[in-house]
């Protein structure tokens, strides 16, 4: 297949078989494309669907996002993970409102200057919502191109990434770039999948070097594996007898930055000191089933304890601490494992009341 045929074949497939009913494909604007692209980073379409609709219902414009409380933004993001994405969303929204009068710049280089927007995301915004010719290289497109050209080397290496960007540039057409960008992402998501590509249904089958070699799943070359280190922490769930759990807001930078979380201790003996800090008296203590949460660079083994405390008021004196009411929870950003633990604690406390 000649290079000039590549885009027309992809577009023909998209017109006949591609997805056209995803929520971010309706009423296309730079804001909607941008939010969807950020959500789709490291996250499956099926997961993003409900989050996107809920986010747009609450924050339908870049102005609304810029003006929203951070807790509201993080609450809407809870469960998607990689919370730096949510904080960068709001940073960018404020810049767009304050410096660009609420309009995203029609320039890839200026888009890349905004927090959390890389070259591929900028290309998606520019091509899909503005009709500008701009290549993209997200995970799905990277997989299609790496297989089509049998690209050797791990794509995370600068030299290999440069070669793939050159390939993306070569195949990006000058017309219908909006549809072409969506088609390439769709093809990677539905046909050229990671483990079981549907090569017989793929319009690029006859020219795909990986397929011709019978080595489809070899590409893209995976990242060299490293042993993921494990860490352990004890999370005390101090409950005040009124169906509330003591939480604190984590620092804005670092792990789970800006989210509300349970305290973390090295040992159960440290609970007394934590309670004294808040003028609380420790009562009965119950171990809860542990859970393991996997981050990109390590695994965290969490040992939760449900701990009843006495002489607890409705308020805590320290800033960035609060009693989280399990029956009527406030709209806060919660780390995913903390959200699971709070639900489990609510079930245990409710079972205790009914017994």
C-alpha positions in Angstrom: 0.0 0.0 0.0 1.4 3.4 -1.0 1.7 6.1 1.7 -0.9 8.3 -0.1 -3.5 5.4 0.1 -3.1 5.0 3.9 -5.4 7.8 5.0 -8.1 7.1 2.4 -8.3 3.5 3.5 -8.5 4.5 7.1 -11.2 7.1 6.5 -13.2 4.7 4.3 -13.2 2.2 7.2 -14.2 4.8 9.7 -17.1 6.1 7.6 -18.5 2.6 7.4 -17.5 0.9 10.6 -16.1 3.4 13.1 -17.8 4.6 16.2 -19.6 7.9 15.8 -21.8 8.0 18.9 -19.3 8.5 21.8 -20.4 11.5 24.0 -17.3 13.5 23.2 -18.0 13.1 19.4 -21.3 15.0 19.9 -21.3 18.8 20.0 -17.5 18.9 19.4 -15.7 21.8 21.1 -12.1 22.2 22.1 -13.2 21.9 25.8 -15.0 18.6 25.3 -12.2 17.1 23.2 -9.6 18.2 25.7 -11.4 16.8 28.8 -12.1 13.5 27.0 -8.5 13.2 25.9 -7.2 13.8 29.4 -9.7 11.3 30.9 -8.8 8.7 28.2 -5.1 8.7 29.2 -4.3 5.4 30.8 -8.1 4.7 31.0 -10.5 2.6 29.0 -13.3 4.2 27.0 -15.9 2.0 28.9 -14.7 3.5 32.2 -14.6 7.1 30.9 -18.1 7.2 29.5 -19.9 7.8 32.8 -17.2 10.0 34.2 -17.3 12.3 31.1 -21.1 12.7 31.2 -21.1 13.5 34.9 -18.2 15.9 34.5 -19.8 17.7 31.7 -23.2 17.9 33.5 -21.4 19.6 36.5 -18.8 21.6 34.6 -20.1 22.2 31.1 -17.6 24.9 30.1 -14.0 25.9 30.6 -15.3 28.9 32.6 -17.2 26.6 35.0 -14.2 24.4 35.5 -11.9 27.4 36.2 -14.3 28.7 38.8 -15.1 25.4 40.5 -13.8 24.5 44.0 -10.9 22.1 43.8 -12.7 19.6 46.0 -15.6 19.5 43.4 -13.1 18.8 40.6 -11.4 16.0 42.5 -14.7 14.6 43.6 -15.8 14.3 40.0 -12.5 12.6 39.2 -12.6 10.2 42.1 -12.0 6.6 40.8 -10.2 7.6 37.5 -6.8 7.8 39.2 -3.8 9.8 38.2 -5.2 12.8 40.0 -2.5 15.1 38.7 -4.6 15.1 35.5 -7.5 16.6 37.3 -5.4 19.3 39.0 -3.8 20.2 35.7 -7.2 20.4 34.1 -8.2 23.2 36.4 -4.8 24.9 36.1 -5.2 25.0 32.3 -8.9 26.1 32.5 -7.8 29.1 34.6 -5.1 30.0 32.1 -7.4 29.7 29.1 -10.0 31.9 30.9 -7.5 34.5 32.1 -5.1 34.7 29.2 -7.1 33.5 26.2 -10.5 34.9 27.0 -11.9 31.4 27.4 -10.9 30.2 23.9 -8.3 27.5 23.4 -5.4 28.8 21.3 -5.5 27.5 17.7 -1.8 26.6 17.7 -0.3 23.3 18.7 2.8 24.9 20.2 0.7 27.1 22.4 -1.5 24.2 23.4 1.6 22.2 24.5 2.5 25.1 26.9 -0.6 24.5 28.9 -0.3 22.2 32.0 -1.0 18.6 31.3 -1.2 18.9 27.5 1.4 17.0 25.6 2.1 16.9 21.9 -0.4 14.1 21.2 -3.2 15.7 23.2 -2.5 19.1 21.6 -2.7 17.4 18.2 -6.1 15.8 19.1 -7.6 19.1 20.2 -6.3 20.9 17.1 -7.3 18.3 14.6 -10.6 17.1 16.0 -12.1 20.4 17.2 -10.3 22.9 15.0 -9.7 21.0 11.8 -6.0 21.8 11.9 -3.5 19.3 10.4 -1.7 17.9 13.4 -0.5 14.3 13.9 -1.2 12.5 17.2 0.5 9.5 18.8 -1.6 8.3 21.7 -1.4 4.7 22.9 -3.9 3.4 20.3 -2.3 5.2 17.3 1.2 4.2 18.5 0.1 0.6 18.4 -1.3 0.8 14.9 1.7 2.5 13.5 4.3 0.4 15.3 2.6 -2.7 13.9 2.1 -1.3 10.4 5.8 -0.5 10.1 7.1 -3.3 12.4 8.9 -0.5 14.4 11.7 -1.9 16.5 12.6 -0.6 19.9 10.5 0.5 22.9 8.4 3.5 22.0 9.3 5.2 25.2 12.9 5.6 24.1 13.4 9.1 22.5 14.9 7.7 19.3 12.0 5.3 18.7 9.4 7.9 19.6 11.0 10.3 17.1 10.7 7.7 14.4 7.0 7.0 15.2 6.2 10.7 15.2 7.8 10.9 11.8 5.5 8.1 10.7 2.5 9.8 12.1 3.4 13.0 10.3 3.9 11.1 7.0 0.4 9.5 7.1 -1.6 12.4 8.4 -3.7 13.8 5.5 -4.3 17.4 4.6 -8.1 17.0 4.4 -10.6 15.5 6.8 -8.1 15.5 9.6 -10.9 15.6 12.2 -12.2 12.2 11.0 -8.8 10.8 10.4 -7.6 11.4 13.9 -10.8 9.8 15.4 -10.4 6.9 12.9 -6.9 6.1 14.0 -7.8 6.2 17.6 -10.9 4.1 17.0 -9.0 1.5 14.9 -6.4 1.0 17.7 -9.1 0.7 20.3 -11.4 -1.7 18.4 -9.3 -3.6 15.9 -5.6 -3.3 16.6 -6.0 -4.2 20.2 -3.2 -5.1 22.5 -3.6 -8.9 22.9 -6.0 -10.1 20.2 -5.9 -7.8 17.2 -8.7 -8.4 14.6 -6.4 -8.4 11.6 -8.9 -10.0 9.2 -11.2 -7.0 9.8 -8.5 -4.4 9.5 -8.4 -2.4 6.3 -4.6 -2.1 6.7 -4.0 -5.8 6.8 -2.4 -6.1 3.3 0.3 -3.5 4.1 0.9 -4.3 7.8 4.4 -5.5 8.2 3.8 -7.1 11.6 0.9 -9.0 10.2 2.8 -10.1 7.1 5.5 -11.4 9.5 2.9 -13.1 11.7 4.3 -11.1 14.7 1.4 -8.8 15.4 1.5 -9.1 19.2 5.3 -8.5 19.3 4.7 -4.8 18.5 4.9 -2.3 20.0 8.1 -3.6 21.7 7.2 -3.6 25.4 9.1 -1.7 28.1 11.8 -3.7 29.8 10.3 -5.1 32.9 11.4 -4.1 36.4 10.4 -5.6 39.7 7.8 -3.4 41.3 8.7 -2.5 44.9 6.1 -3.0 47.6 5.3 -0.7 50.5 3.1 -1.2 53.6 1.0 1.2 55.6 -1.5 1.1 58.4 -4.6 3.2 57.9 -6.6 3.8 61.1 -10.3 4.6 60.5 -11.2 6.6 63.6 -15.0 6.6 64.0 -16.7 8.9 66.5 -19.9 6.9 67.3 -22.0 9.1 65.0 -21.2 7.4 61.8 -18.2 9.6 60.8 -14.6 8.8 60.0 -11.7 11.1 60.5 -10.0 12.2 57.3 -7.3 14.6 56.3 -6.4 16.4 53.1 -3.1 15.3 51.7 -0.5 18.0 50.5 -1.2 19.3 47.0 1.9 17.7 45.6 3.0 14.1 45.8 1.0 10.9 46.0 -2.8 11.5 46.0 -2.0 15.2 46.1 -5.0 17.3 47.3 -7.2 14.3 48.0 -8.8 13.5 51.3 -7.4 10.3 52.8 -7.1 8.3 55.9 -4.1 8.8 58.2 -1.1 6.6 57.5 0.8 5.0 60.4 3.8 2.7 60.7 2.3 0.7 63.6 -0.9 0.3 65.6 0.8 1.7 68.7 0.9 5.1 66.9 -2.9 5.3 67.1 -2.8 6.7 70.7 -0.6 9.6 69.6 -2.9 10.4 66.6 -5.9 10.4 68.9 -4.3 12.7 71.4 -3.6 15.2 68.7 -7.3 15.5 68.2 -8.3 15.2 71.9 -9.8 11.8 71.4 -9.7 8.7 73.6 -9.2 5.3 71.9 -11.8 2.6 72.4 -12.3 -0.7 70.7 -10.1 -1.6 67.7 -11.1 -4.0 64.9 -8.9 -5.2 62.1 -10.4 -5.0 58.6 -9.5 -7.0 55.5 -6.4 -5.6 53.9 -6.2 -4.5 50.3 -3.4 -3.8 47.8 -3.4 -0.8 45.5 -1.1 -0.7 42.5 0.5 2.5 41.4 2.6 2.9 38.3 5.9 2.6 40.2 5.0 0.5 43.3 2.4 -1.5 45.2 0.9 -0.3 48.4 -0.3 -2.9 50.9 -2.9 -1.3 53.2 -3.7 -2.6 56.6 -6.9 -0.9 57.7 -8.3 -0.8 61.3 -11.7 0.4 62.4 -11.1 2.2 65.7 -13.9 3.6 67.9 -13.0 6.8 69.7 -14.7 8.7 72.6 -15.1 12.3 73.5 -15.2 13.2 69.8 -17.0 16.3 68.7 -18.4 17.3 65.4 -15.4 19.4 64.5 -11.6 19.0 64.6 -9.4 22.0 65.4 -6.7 21.3 62.9 -7.0 22.6 59.4 -7.3 20.0 56.6 -8.9 17.5 58.9 -12.6 16.7 59.1 -15.2 14.1 60.2 -16.5 12.4 57.1 -20.2 11.5 57.6 -20.7 8.1 56.0 -24.5 8.5 55.8 -24.4 11.9 54.1 -20.9 12.1 52.6 -19.7 15.5 51.4 -18.5 16.0 47.8 -14.8 15.5 48.2 -12.0 14.0 46.2 -11.1 10.6 47.6 -8.3 8.3 46.8 -9.8 5.1 45.2 -8.7 2.7 48.0 -9.9 5.1 50.6 -13.3 5.2 49.0 -13.5 1.4 49.1 -12.4 1.3 52.8 -15.0 4.0 53.7 -17.8 1.9 52.0 -16.6 -1.2 53.9 -16.6 0.7 57.2 -20.1 2.0 56.5 -21.3 -1.6 56.0 -19.6 -2.7 59.2 -21.0 0.1 61.3 -24.5 -0.4 59.8 -24.4 -4.1 60.5 -23.3 -3.3 64.1 -26.3 -1.0 64.6 -28.8 -3.5 63.3 -27.4 -6.4 65.3 
